[in-house]
Amino acid sequence: MINRKEVIHVYAVLRYDKYLPGSDIPQRITVKEIHPTLEIAQAEVDRLNQLTKSKGGESIYWWCTTRWRSGPLPGMVAQEGENWS
């Protein structure tokens, strides 16, 4: 079981691509980056949406709260040389 007290809330910036030329996939959602604060994520989403709009792109950006775990998932064992902290 995941200990909820050991997670940190972070903010993912996501991108929705309506159509990618040359791709068999008509739509795609991508996690572009993760930010430590909501303010940074919101500012980045605003910047990316403005940039996309100015270039005539069809991508849409938004943010979503998610969790960051600093340790291994239950049942996982760190390999030699890995640092989970």
N, C-alpha and C positions, 0 to 999 in steps of 0.2 A: 504494500500500500504506500502511496506517496504521502509524505509528511507535508501538509500544506503550509506549515510554519517555515519550511526550508526553501520555499520558492520566492522569487522576486518578480514583481509585476514589471513588464517591459511593454513596449509599444511597437508593433510591427507595421511597416508601411507596405501596403499591398497594391498591386497594379492589375487592372483588368484590361486585357487586350481584346478588342472586338474581333479583329481579324489580323492574322499574320501572313503576309504574302509568301507563297512557296511552302506553306505548312498544311499538313492534312488536318490539323487541329483548328476548328473554326473560332474557338474562344480559349483564352488561357488566363488563369489567375496566378500571379507570381508574388512571393514574398521578396520584396526588393531589399529591405534592410530592417534592422531592429534598433530602436532608440531607447535610452534609459528613462526619458521623461516624456510625458504627454505633450508638453510645450514644444519640444524639439520635433516630435513626430508630426504635430499639427502644422508647424512651420514648413517642414519638408514636404508634406502633402500639398499645402498651398503653393509652394514654389514649383513643384513638379506639375501640378495641374495647370498653372499659368504658363509654364514653359511649353507643355504639350499643346495647349490651346493656341499659343502664338505661332507654333509650327504647323498647325492644322492637323495634329495627330488625333487619333481616336482612343487613346488609352485614358483610363480613369484611375486616379490614385485615391486611397483612403487609408485610415489607420485603424488598428484593432488592438485591444489589450490582450496580452498573452502572458505566459509564465516562463521564467528562466530557472532551470535547476542547475545548481553548481556541482552536484554530485551525480553519481551513476543512478540509473533507474534500478528499482528493486530487482535483485537477482543478477545484476551485472557485476562483473569483477574488473577492476582496472588492470590493464596490461602493464608490463614492465615499462617504465618511462612515462606513463600517462599520469597526469595530475588532475584530479577531479575537483580541486578546491578553487 
